[in-house]
Amino acid sequence: MSQIEIAQVLEQIKEEIEVDALGNAKASIRATARLAGVSDMAIIKALESANLEPSKLALMLMGHRFSAANLQEWRTNGIPDIAIGIILDYYAHEAGRYCTKQAKLVCRAFSGAGVRAWIQDIKGWSKATQQNNPTQPVQPPAPALPPVEQRLHTLVQAMKTLTELTGERLNPYLEQQFKDFAASLLAEHNRQVLQPSKERWLGAVNFAEIELGKTVPIKGSHYRGSLGKWVRTFYPQLSSRQEERLVNGTQQPIYIYACHEPIVADGLTKAIEEFFAHPNPGAALRQAGAFASKKEPALAK
């Protein structure tokens, strides 16, 4: 999708976006879904989950000072521009195999001016025009997000409450979402106080799904475990770094790769393409001894 095509999408949803006298913008669920390249129902389900078992997207929104009640109101009142930006970022970078190329391109297009400025432009709103109109109030500064520490405290309290309501039986995926969001808050704090980092570490499956748009099944000849073992067996030079990640509901050590380095990204791409092109990767791995167990040393006599 080019800049021209993005502009065409904005023009098509023009009637479903609004800007008030202060310049605050909002859009319907349908318009937001069109921008993110997902279905209306995907966003509706995420918003509705806030009162029960919040999805990762709902947690991200609530971590930015929006309440569960706010999320419910958006179905009829429209989604505010700040939340639209969060939703686009989620489907561009945080949704795993549900990430869309369109959301990435739209985020890239909005990165300079921001969602609000784009909507203001498409609706013909300008600050100068409003200031020249004596009946319109002066636009106040955009509200700032609470400090990271406060948002992290709110997240911890929400997790404690949910744990109590469920009798300390949290779904492992929900628990991982809480941990991931807490890590994102800490990373945001670090980005504010440290020099920005361009590092991007991903597992082989994440790279295949997010960067290459592959669907990696959980079973079958080309399942997720075989992909990771394929990369480790035939391209061991790409990484020696491991990290605990959620795999099939449990925390397990997996190899992660410096995808910000072109030579590593190219190597991963080649390995993954070879894996999916092979008719029987399991047989090739067995032949290479990838499944051979380590022999115990013989006892001295």
Buried (B, 14 or more C-beta within 10 A) or exposed (E): BEEEEBBEBBEEBBEBBBBEEBBBBBBBBEBBBBBBBBEBEBBBEBBBBBEEBBBBBBBBBBBBBBEBEBBBBBBEEBBBBBBBBBBBBBBBBBBEEBBBEBBBBBBEBBEEEBBBBBBBBBBEBEEEEBEEEEEEEEBEEEEEEBEBEEBBEBBEEBBEEBBEEEEEEBEEEBBBBBEBBBEBBEEBBEEEEEEEEEEBBBBBBBBBBBBEEBEBEEEEEBBBBBBBBBBBBBBEEBBEEEEEBBBEEEEEEBBBBBBEBEEBBEBBBBBBEBBBEBEEBBEBBEEEEBEEEEEEEEEEE
